[in-house]
């Protein structure tokens, strides 16, 4: 049986770290999480199962308590900036130096670092070069370092993959600069987590630089085409000889949720071929089977199309892990979803609020513009959908699988949550979710969220064309739910 370790994880509010922590806990390891602001970890399902320490790798004095009794430390931190004059490289080096010095002082057994693929002799972009220099600085600490080097990580929420996803979803025809024909060896998030966790007790990986990738070596253009094929989209790629990283980053800025400041360093790195040249990963970790890009994509989009647990995991990671998303109304895109969220404090108990929103539909109606809901049902019937005739099974009770007008109950948790999946005809997939969250003053926070995963440009146009109507209908609905709950 593998030894259980005390692991320090940095970057737990990020994409990789946030998924690594629960994996380590599942395998029986003890975990301490380092964050500059531990309040941002509120709402994570594992937050109460780990030690939390507030520290900043740029402030050495704050690291003193973070490494106490630690066996293995995960370094999953890096800066990113597209500004030519930015000091992100200096920050990376200073952070790695401070981290390594603290690890050495406490004589920990291992540092595990996830860096970037790329040949040192291939004029790497500043971003990729900084990732590899970070590994060198960590090794100077004298602590054995296991450095994994990966290219694009394929999973719902990965910045690089989301850029590919959004561009492919939204643009029927794409002007393609030369970088889309660079070779890349993408890797599934599932495989990345397998490598990161398996390294803990693998002595052969100690002190090694290990290149990891999936089983597919393809171009970025092929990544787009494969993604389009899996999602039933027809896409035309139009090559052009020149399109600078600056212009490309602004193009990505307007076509995706990624700001130009994040898109530019990503794009600058795409000019390099990033493929695995050293096959030691197979020798050191023979039990890990790298997935193909197509399989990794299917697993990524599975979160939007299968079980409620997978969807909950994705949405919780995107929305409920931070205290920063408490505005009364928010409209955003996350992990391929368009999200319209409203929050209202209600002077009622969670049970009263829960009873109110689980009583929607059927003869009760939707407490806001019932005529509009019925009209939507009529339109749906005309185009071959289920329409609005189904009502509800029981006037007072809902259970998973129930039909509710043109929705299907996907999840229901007593006093806490109701999630409905749309079964009307829409160019994508849609959900409507209600949450009742108990507050300390005896009141309840009501959270009403509409999610939409658009299919192609038509889906995107559908979502934004309906937003003015949603703004009126959903605002009225959450206010009506609150008022009815306060009268119970």
C-alpha positions in Angstrom: 0.0 0.0 0.0 1.4 3.4 -1.0 2.6 5.7 1.8 0.3 8.5 2.8 1.9 11.9 2.7 1.3 15.4 4.0 1.0 17.5 0.9 1.1 21.3 0.4 -0.8 22.5 -2.6 -0.4 26.0 -4.1 -2.7 27.3 -6.8 -5.8 25.6 -5.4 -8.0 28.5 -6.6 -6.8 27.7 -10.1 -7.8 25.1 -12.7 -5.3 22.3 -11.9 -4.9 22.9 -8.2 -8.6 23.0 -7.6 -9.0 19.6 -9.1 -5.9 18.1 -7.5 -6.9 18.7 -3.9 -9.9 16.4 -3.9 -7.9 13.8 -5.8 -5.2 13.8 -3.1 -7.9 13.5 -0.3 -9.5 10.6 -2.1 -6.2 8.8 -2.1 -5.9 9.3 1.7 -3.2 12.0 1.8 -3.4 14.8 4.2 -3.5 18.2 2.5 -2.6 21.8 3.4 -3.7 24.5 0.9 -1.7 27.7 0.6 -3.6 30.8 -0.7 -3.1 34.5 -0.7 -6.7 34.8 0.3 -8.3 31.8 2.0 -11.7 33.5 1.8 -11.7 32.6 -1.9 -11.8 28.9 -0.9 -15.2 29.3 0.9 -17.7 27.0 -0.7 -15.2 24.4 -2.0 -16.6 21.0 -1.0 -13.2 20.1 0.4 -12.4 23.3 2.3 -13.2 21.8 5.7 -11.1 18.7 5.0 -7.8 20.5 4.5 -5.5 22.7 6.5 -5.7 26.3 5.2 -2.8 28.7 5.4 -2.8 32.3 4.2 0.5 33.1 2.6 2.0 34.8 -0.4 5.0 33.3 -2.3 6.2 36.8 -3.1 6.4 37.5 0.7 8.9 35.1 2.2 8.0 35.9 5.8 4.5 34.6 5.3 5.7 31.1 4.2 7.1 30.2 7.6 4.1 28.1 8.8 3.1 26.7 5.4 5.9 24.0 5.2 5.8 22.7 8.8 5.7 18.9 8.7 5.1 18.8 4.9 6.4 15.8 2.9 5.5 16.9 -0.6 4.8 20.4 -2.0 3.0 21.1 -5.3 4.1 24.2 -7.1 1.2 25.2 -9.4 1.8 28.9 -9.7 2.8 31.0 -12.6 2.2 34.6 -13.8 0.8 35.4 -17.2 0.8 38.7 -19.1 0.9 39.9 -22.7 2.5 43.2 -21.9 5.9 43.4 -23.4 7.0 45.6 -20.5 5.5 43.4 -17.8 7.7 42.0 -15.1 5.9 38.6 -15.0 9.1 36.7 -15.5 10.8 38.5 -12.5 7.7 37.7 -10.4 7.9 34.0 -11.5 11.6 33.8 -10.6 11.2 35.6 -7.2 8.2 33.4 -6.3 10.0 30.2 -7.2 13.1 31.3 -5.3 11.1 32.1 -2.1 9.2 28.8 -2.4 12.4 26.8 -2.8 14.1 28.5 0.0 11.2 27.8 2.4 11.1 24.2 1.3 14.8 23.8 1.9 14.6 25.4 5.3 12.0 22.7 6.3 13.8 20.0 4.5 10.7 18.6 2.7 11.0 15.5 0.7 9.9 16.6 -2.8 8.6 19.5 -4.9 6.3 18.6 -7.7 5.9 21.2 -10.4 3.8 21.4 -13.6 5.6 23.4 -16.3 5.3 23.8 -20.1 6.5 21.6 -23.0 8.9 23.1 -25.5 12.4 22.7 -26.9 14.9 25.0 -25.2 16.5 25.5 -28.6 13.3 26.5 -30.4 13.1 30.2 -29.5 10.4 29.7 -26.9 7.9 32.5 -26.2 8.5 34.5 -23.0 5.7 32.7 -21.3 7.0 29.1 -22.1 10.6 30.1 -21.3 9.5 31.5 -18.0 7.7 28.2 -17.1 10.9 26.3 -17.8 13.1 28.8 -16.0 10.8 28.3 -13.0 11.7 24.6 -12.9 15.4 25.5 -12.9 15.0 27.9 -10.0 13.1 25.3 -7.9 15.9 22.8 -8.5 18.4 25.3 -7.2 16.8 25.0 -3.8 18.5 21.6 -3.3 15.1 19.9 -2.8 14.4 17.0 -5.3 12.0 18.3 -8.0 9.7 16.3 -10.2 9.0 18.6 -13.1 6.2 17.6 -15.5 6.0 19.5 -18.8 2.7 19.5 -20.6 1.2 21.4 -23.6 -2.5 22.2 -23.8 -4.5 20.6 -21.0 -7.9 19.5 -22.3 -10.7 19.9 -19.8 -13.7 22.1 -19.2 -12.2 25.4 -17.8 -8.6 25.1 -19.1 -7.8 28.5 -20.6 -6.1 27.1 -23.7 -8.8 24.6 -24.4 -11.6 27.2 -23.7 -10.0 29.4 -26.3 -10.2 26.6 -28.9 -13.7 25.8 -27.8 -15.1 29.3 -28.0 -13.5 30.1 -31.3 -14.9 26.9 -32.8 -18.3 27.3 -31.3 -18.8 30.9 -32.4 -17.2 31.2 -35.8 -18.6 29.2 -38.8 -15.5 30.4 -40.8 -12.2 31.3 -39.2 -9.2 33.3 -40.5 -6.3 31.2 -39.4 -2.8 32.6 -39.0 0.2 30.3 -39.3 0.2 29.3 -35.6 -2.9 27.1 -36.0 -0.7 24.7 -38.1 1.9 24.3 -35.3 2.1 20.8 -33.9 0.8 20.1 -30.4 0.3 17.1 -28.1 -2.7 18.0 -25.9 -3.3 16.0 -22.7 -6.5 15.3 -20.8 -6.9 16.8 -17.4 -7.6 13.3 -16.2 -4.1 12.2 -17.2 -2.5 15.3 -15.7 -4.0 14.5 -12.3 -2.9 10.9 -12.6 0.7 11.9 -13.1 0.6 14.5 -10.4 -0.7 12.1 -7.8 1.3 9.0 -8.9 4.5 10.9 -8.5 4.2 11.2 -4.7 5.4 7.6 -4.1 7.2 7.0 -7.3 11.0 7.1 -6.6 11.9 7.0 -10.3 10.3 10.4 -10.8 12.3 12.0 -8.1 14.5 14.7 -9.6 13.3 14.0 -13.1 12.0 16.3 -15.9 9.1 14.3 -17.4 7.4 15.3 -20.7 3.7 14.3 -20.7 1.1 14.4 -23.4 -1.9 12.5 -24.8 -1.8 10.0 -27.6 -2.5 12.5 -30.4 0.0 14.7 -32.1 -2.0 17.2 -34.1 -2.2 20.8 -35.2 -4.3 23.5 -33.6 -6.4 23.5 -36.8 -7.1 19.8 -36.4 -8.0 20.5 -32.7 -10.7 22.9 -33.9 -12.0 20.5 -36.6 -12.1 17.5 -34.3 -14.0 19.6 -31.7 -16.4 20.8 -34.4 -17.0 17.2 -35.6 -17.7 15.9 -32.1 -20.3 18.7 -31.7 -21.9 18.4 -35.1 -20.6 21.7 -36.4 -19.4 22.6 -39.9 -16.4 24.9 -39.8 -14.3 26.5 -42.6 -10.7 27.4 -41.8 -9.2 30.1 -44.1 -5.3 30.3 -43.9 -3.6 33.7 -44.0 0.1 34.3 -44.2 0.4 36.9 -41.4 -1.6 37.7 -38.3 0.5 39.1 -35.5 0.1 37.9 -31.9 -1.2 41.4 -31.0 -3.9 41.2 -33.7 -4.7 37.6 -32.9 -5.1 38.3 -29.2 -7.6 41.1 -29.9 -9.5 38.8 -32.2 -9.6 36.2 -29.4 -10.6 39.0 -27.0 -13.7 39.8 -29.0 -14.7 36.3 -29.9 -14.2 34.6 -26.4 -14.3 35.5 -22.7 -10.5 35.6 -22.6 -9.1 39.1 -22.3 -6.4 40.1 -24.7 -3.9 40.3 -21.8 -4.3 36.5 -21.2 -4.8 35.6 -24.9 -1.5 37.1 -26.1 0.9 35.0 -24.1 -1.1 31.9 -25.0 -0.9 32.8 -28.7 2.8 33.7 -28.6 3.4 30.2 -27.2 1.4 28.6 -30.1 4.1 29.4 -32.6 6.2 26.6 -31.1 5.7 23.0 -31.8 5.1 21.4 -28.4 5.3 17.7 -28.5 6.8 15.0 -26.3 10.3 14.0 -27.4 11.4 12.2 -24.3 9.3 9.0 -23.7 10.4 8.4 -20.1 6.8 9.1 -18.9 5.8 5.6 -20.2 8.7 4.0 -18.4 8.2 5.7 -15.1 4.4 5.5 -15.1 3.5 2.4 -17.1 0.0 2.2 -15.6 -1.1 5.6 -17.0 -2.6 5.3 -20.4 -2.6 8.7 -22.3 -6.0 9.5 -23.9 -6.5 10.7 -27.4 -7.5 14.3 -28.0 -10.9 13.2 -29.3 -11.5 11.2 -26.1 -10.4 14.1 -23.9 -12.8 16.5 -25.7 -15.7 14.0 -25.2 -14.9 13.8 -21.5 -14.7 17.6 -21.2 -18.1 18.2 -22.8 -19.6 15.2 -20.9 -20.0 17.6 -17.9 -22.6 19.5 -19.8 -24.6 16.5 -21.1 -24.7 13.7 -18.5 -25.1 13.3 -14.8 -26.0 15.9 -12.3 -22.9 15.3 -10.2 -20.6 16.1 -13.1 -22.5 19.3 -13.8 -22.5 20.3 -10.2 -18.7 19.9 -10.0 -18.2 22.1 -13.0 -20.6 24.8 -11.9 -19.4 24.8 -8.3 -15.8 25.3 -9.5 -16.8 28.1 -11.8 -19.2 30.0 -9.6 -19.4 29.0 -5.9 -15.8 28.9 -4.9 -15.3 32.5 -4.3 -17.0 35.3 -2.3 -16.3 37.7 -5.2 -19.5 36.8 -7.1 -22.1 38.4 -4.9 -23.5 41.1 -7.2 -27.3 41.2 -7.4 -27.1 40.4 -11.1 -24.2 38.9 -13.1 -23.9 37.9 -16.7 -20.8 35.9 -17.7 -19.4 33.0 -19.7 -17.6 30.2 -17.9 -16.4 26.8 -19.2 -18.5 26.9 -22.3 -21.6 28.1 -20.5 -23.4 31.4 -20.6 -24.6 32.2 -17.1 -27.2 34.7 -16.0 -27.3 34.8 -12.2 -29.5 36.8 -9.7 -29.3 37.0 -5.9 -31.9 38.2 -3.5 -31.9 38.2 0.3 -35.3 36.9 1.6 -36.8 37.5 5.0 -37.9 33.8 5.3 -36.4 30.4 6.2 -34.6 28.2 3.6 -37.5 25.8 3.8 -40.1 28.5 2.9 -38.0 29.7 0.0 -37.4 26.1 -1.2 -41.1 25.3 -0.9 -41.9 28.4 -3.1 -39.5 27.7 -6.0 -40.3 24.0 -6.0 -44.0 24.9 -6.3 -43.5 26.6 -9.6 -45.1 25.4 -12.8 -48.3 23.5 -13.5 -51.4 25.3 -12.2 -49.3 27.6 -10.0 -47.5 29.1 -13.0 -44.1 30.8 -12.9 -45.0 33.9 -10.8 -43.9 36.2 -13.7 -45.3 36.8 -17.1 -47.2 33.4 -17.3 -48.5 34.4 -20.7 -45.0 34.6 -22.0 -44.2 31.2 -20.7 -47.3 29.8 -22.4 -46.4 31.5 -25.6 -43.0 30.0 -25.5 -44.7 26.6 -25.1 -46.9 27.1 -28.1 -43.9 28.1 -30.2 -42.1 25.0 -29.0 -45.0 22.7 -30.1 -45.1 24.3 -33.5 -41.5 23.4 -34.1 -41.9 19.9 -32.8 -41.0 20.3 -29.2 -42.7 19.0 -26.0 -44.6 22.3 -25.5 -46.2 23.4 -22.2 -48.9 20.8 -21.8 -47.2 18.4 -19.4 -47.7 20.4 -16.2 -46.4 18.6 -13.1 -46.9 15.2 -11.5 -47.7 16.5 -8.0 -48.8 20.0 -6.9 -46.6 19.9 -3.8 -43.7 17.5 -4.5 -40.9 17.3 -7.1 -38.5 14.4 -7.6 -35.6 13.8 -10.0 -36.9 12.8 -13.4 -40.3 14.6 -13.1 -41.6 16.6 -16.1 -42.4 20.2 -15.2 -44.0 22.0 -18.1 -41.2 22.0 -20.7 -38.5 21.3 -18.1 -37.2 18.1 -16.6 -36.2 18.0 -12.9 -32.5 17.1 -12.9 -31.6 17.7 -9.3 -33.5 18.5 -6.1 -32.1 18.7 -2.6 -34.5 19.4 0.3 -34.2 23.0 1.6 -31.3 23.7 -0.8 -31.6 23.3 -4.5 -33.7 22.7 -7.6 -32.2 22.3 -11.0 -34.3 22.1 -14.2 -33.1 21.0 -17.6 -34.9 22.5 -20.6 -36.6 20.0 -23.0 -37.9 22.6 -25.3 -36.3 23.1 -28.7 -33.2 25.4 -28.3 -29.9 25.7 -30.3 -27.9 24.3 -27.3 -28.6 23.0 -23.8 -30.3 25.1 -21.1 -30.8 24.8 -17.3 -32.6 26.9 -14.7 -31.4 26.5 -11.1 -32.7 27.8 -7.8 -30.8 27.7 -4.5 -31.8 28.6 -0.9 -28.8 29.3 1.3 -29.2 30.0 5.0 -27.8 33.2 6.4 -26.7 33.9 10.0 -29.4 36.5 10.6 -32.3 34.0 10.1 -32.7 35.2 6.5 -32.1 33.2 3.3 -30.1 34.0 0.2 -32.0 33.1 -2.9 -29.9 32.4 -6.0 -31.5 32.0 -9.4 -29.3 31.0 -12.3 -30.0 30.4 -15.9 -27.3 28.4 -17.8 -27.0 28.0 -21.5 -24.5 26.0 -23.5 -24.9 27.3 -27.0 -24.4 25.2 -30.1 -22.6 27.2 -32.7 -23.2 30.8 -33.7 -27.0 30.3 -33.8 -27.0 29.3 -30.2 -24.9 32.4 -29.3 -27.3 34.7 -31.2 -30.3 33.0 -29.6 -28.9 33.6 -26.1 -28.1 37.3 -26.6 -31.3 38.0 -28.5 -33.3 36.7 -25.5 -31.3 38.5 -22.8 -33.5 41.7 -22.8 -36.5 39.5 -22.2 -34.7 37.4 -19.6 -33.7 40.6 -17.8 -37.4 41.5 -17.3 -38.9 38.0 -16.8 -36.2 36.6 -14.5 -35.9 39.8 -12.4 -39.6 39.7 -11.9 -39.6 36.0 -11.1 -36.9 36.2 -8.3 -38.7 39.1 -6.7 -42.0 37.3 -6.9 -40.5 34.1 -5.3 -39.1 36.2 -2.5 -42.4 37.9 -1.8 -44.3 34.7 -1.8 -41.8 33.0 0.5 -42.0 35.9 3.0 -45.8 35.5 3.1 -45.7 31.8 4.0 
